[in-house]
Amino acid sequence: AEALDRFSRFFTEPALTRDCTEREINAVDSEFQGGFTSTWWRYVGILNMSANPDHPFHVAVGNNKVLLEEPKERGIDLYEEMKKLYESTYSANGMTLCVFGKESASELEQIIREKFSPVLNKGVTMPIGDNVSEHPPFLPQEWNKLLLQNPVQDVKELVFSWVVPFQDPLWKSKPSQYISHLLGYEGTGSVIAVLKQKGLISGCSCGNGNWLEGAFSLLNLNFDLTDKGIYEVEEIGKHLFAFISMLQKTPPEKWIFDEMAQLAEIGFKFSEDSSPFNLCPDIALSLHRVPPSEALCGGRLLYEYDPAAISSLLAKLTLDSVRVQHQAKALAERCTEKDTSYGSPMALLPIEQKWLASWAECLNPGGKSDAEASVSFAAGLGLHLPKPNPFIPEDLSLKPPSEPQEVPKPIKCSEPTVAYLFHRQDDNFKQPKAHVQFYIYTPFIMQDAKSYTKTQLWCSCVEEALQEYAYDAEVAGVSYSLGVNAGKLTLVLAGFNDKLNVLLDAVTEKITSMVEVPESVFEIVADSFGDSLRNQANHSPPYAQCSMRFEELAQKGTSFPAYKCLEAFEALTAADLKGLPQSIFSSGSHIEGLVLGNMTPQDAQTLASKLVKSLKLQKPLTVLPERAEAVLPSGNTLWALDSTDAEDPNHAVFTRMQLPEGLEAEMLMRLVDKVLAPKFFEVLRTQQQLGYIVQMAGTVGLKFPYLIGVIQTEFEPDYARARMDAFFDEHFTFLEKELPDEEFQVCKAGLLAELRMKAKNLHEEAGRFSRTINDRTFDFGRRKRAIEFVESSTLGMLQSFAREKLRAAPRMYNQVRKVMDKPNKDLPSDAVIPKDPPSLRRWTTHQDSVKAFLASATWSSVNSTVEVASAKL
């Protein structure tokens, strides 16, 4: 009730003050600065710039210039305008509300009526969708253009985009979903599959969405280009428009709609629970779009088949209404303009006539407009509609329950390379689904950066080679992933258990047969793999750079830094992956598995045996590859490096305090987080306005708990670090001497509520159990003991922890300084940057500092014995 009282007052008596207004504008500007190198935000800025000046969407991305400087120049009092907006638009008839609670429906209704009745119904007209404005969001002659962009990151993308009518009123039939399903299909005969075979794209997505609450809707087809594909826009468009022509000239297929409706119904019926925090806003938003009776399912189910609506929407996908967005660094010389929000290089040009002529021929092949000509032309390009999905689950029954168990129990497998399977047959969610994780340890993966990178690249090649086959499985709610995680090969299978064994057979067959990676597959994968590595190594946000540097320093046996992987990758060819399965597995393997859901112990053993026999994993390891975490040097260490992104205007400071290993230290650290994290945000972000990304949290590495603080800022980084230190000094004293027991009890209750909260679904349950398998303690009773410890904790225990452990904890500052030629934000008038104490250890080099530290560090190793029985079972 107290929380609802506070929440309701946002709408009845919001604290709209002048000083708060300017602070929030600064927060918006910090967010704006954080998006300077973001491909997405640059795209939004260009959309704003190219919108119809008479339409509300033409307003630029918010920042200090737009919200503070320009209004002052025009004599506009933004504070008064904000109050007018509140008075004129905050009306009960335009609001929906969703409240979750343990109380009965009648009790909740009474509380809600009491708290929210003061929200006035002002009878305001709430325009939505096409009624937002009498003017079109984009003038046709301005939209129907070729948009070129030169991105900061390594992005190569081609987008075909249409402005379409507001789709929400068609929620029962969802014609755009039918179209998106076919355009975004990745199986045999699809546009995506054929273009991948030609080596022109590495991926694709299709979808539609409302902008500005439905002021306009877009239908986009986004192609991720290969280097070759950058120069083949005409060819890509040729396949797309040939497929669109086939859809336009032939009637919609009812069996496709029925299959989509069947999968949607199965997916909804067996959808997994999500947290109330996520579900509440989804329902509140859904109430704006569908009747209350359909609030949960209206956005997911297909209620009625409307072929006329499908055909009508398809008819709008024309050449004179499309925008072609093309972005790549290779287009830099042609991007002679700059957008008005981020100053990103771009150009809006007429679509090339040669392309239009070629695509027009695809829409009406041979000058004919009949269906037969379009189907025949598409078939000549290898394009056709999908076949029925073979992965639709048939057996949705639940296995007879076994003896109830709270946590997974070990099953000894007959295969010599499988140490144990940890199995728990579901008795909570009661769904015909399973979640299976296999962890395969092998010495090859972590022997050097080259082996690590080759294994990652090979895993991606396996996934790509299987994509046409596995896409149907994914659509039907069955999926897998294969990759390297924390130094080991990880295979995950999830979804309806009826088809998991079929998918496992396909995956293992592809793993064993991928002795030589086809050049066509390698080129597609390597293209996107390389771009991803380059972006990670050279264009990560400053706060992420801090985190990457720390992991490089403090962990071994889990991964290699992106820049080392990039060095290794750039020397690799498809030939270097020849025989890689043999290289990975020949020196032996050790397998541990987690099997949860609608599977019996025998089912779990069958899956493990399939895996081992298919991959021929018969040679067990005698000891596992080393994984360890470094003990930080005592005292305080500042590791300051320049940013790797020359175009990012932000600095970052990341502080870590390493605490002793063990459950008690971790739980006390989490209590400290509960007490101080809100204060950290309030003081350093809200009051001192140090930046948009300002956060304090408790986290756990491979072995050690850490209390962390992070600030990404436009201020001098030494100033931000000093402000963070001042906060910790002041508030550690607060913990030791001034924290009221009442506040401690509230924070303790909050932590206990989190620990006692049951997993909402199999995925969440797997996340909880996989930690203890990954750290190889196999301590599945840890959560229960954590609850018992927190229940017994006292204010005195927290005070002692702050005084004896937090104060003494070794502290590492990872600091990244921008290299962009842009002045720092001016310090407050009374601000000073204090001198660092002589005791502060300073590192100012990258690889030399890492090398020196690794040579002298003390390490705490993860359990590497193969005998699982020696752990806490």
Buried (B, 14 or more C-beta within 10 A) or exposed (E): EEEBEEEBEEBEEEEEEEEBBBBBBBBBBBBBBBBBBBBEBBBBBBBBBBBBEEBBBBEBBBBBBBBBEBBEEEEEEBBEEBBEEEEEEBBBEBBBBBBEBEEEEEEBEEBBEEBBEEBBEEEBEEBBBBEBBEBBBBBEEEBBBBBBBBBBBBBBBBBBBBBBBBBBEBBBBBBBBBBBBBBBBBBBBBBBBBBBBBBBBBBBBBBBEBBBBBBBBBBBBBBBBBBBBBEBBBBBBBBBBBBBBBBBBBEBBEEBBEBBBBBBBBBEEBBBBEEBEEBBEBBBBBBBBBEEEBBBBBBBBBBEBBBEBBBEBBEBBBBEBBBBBBBBBBBEEBBEBEBBBBEBBBBBBEBEEEBBEBBBBBBBBEEEEEBEBBBBBBEEBBBBBBEEBEBBBEEBEEBEEEEEEEBBBBBEBEBBBBBBBBBBBBEBBEBBBBBBBBBBBBBBBBEEBBBBBBBBBBBBBBBBBBBBBBBBBBBBBBBBBBBBBBBBBBBBBBBBBBBBBEBBEBBBEBBBEBEEBEEBBBBBBBBBBBBBBBBBBBBBBBBBBBBBBBBBBBBBBBBBBBBBBBBBBEEBEBEBBEEBBEBBBEEBBBBBBBBBBBBBBEBBBBBBBBBBEBBEBEBBBEEBBBBBBBBBBEEBBBBBBEBBBBBBBBBBBBBBBBBBBEBBBBBBBBBBBBBBBEBBBEBBBBEBBBBBBBBBBBBBBBBBBBBBBBBBBBBBBBBBBBBBBBBBEEBBBBBBEEBEEEEBEEBBEBBBEEBEEEBBBBBBBBEEBBBBBBBBBBBBEBBEEBBEBBEEBEBEBBBEBBBEBBBEBBBBBBBBBBEEEBEBBEEEEEEEBEEBEEEEBEBEEBEEBBEEBBEEBEBEEBBBEBEBEEBEB
